[in-house]
């Protein structure tokens, strides 16, 4: 393939597609150069290095996921919003496993602050408006949801549930039922408990 037409955006999207095909951990500038049939050096006018490529893919994935979740949340509240949010993440991870893995990449603080990761946090808090939670419990709930969704998606994609019954969809539905019940009946802090973790 000719070098003409190569841009950072095009290379990022090609890298994201490659991540879905072979795994995010295998995406490098060299691997991408082979796909385009050019020498590695041809890409360095668009990309600094493989870490730059991986960061760009992560930012793309975060943006795509945020757009999908925003669409899923439109007009929803309470448990309906919780389900829309969770299903959007799970569907994205199933359709784009490499991109989903990229979205977990640890970003530099300044890069993270300017990324769509901020929208993810805002949307997670938005679904909690349907539940009677004040701080710091709202933050605890945000962390709980993220842990459950990512944990389940990771175990499922890794085949962790392949050899047992019931099916993963049935369990996923029950997990969302349980989360909704927990959020509606969030435990009160113990009397006299410190509001923050001890230093």
Helices and strands as residue ranges (DSSP letters): H 8-22, G 24-26, H 29-36, G 40-43, H 50-73, H 78-95, H 97-103, H 109-113, H 117-127, G 128-130, H 137-157, H 168-184
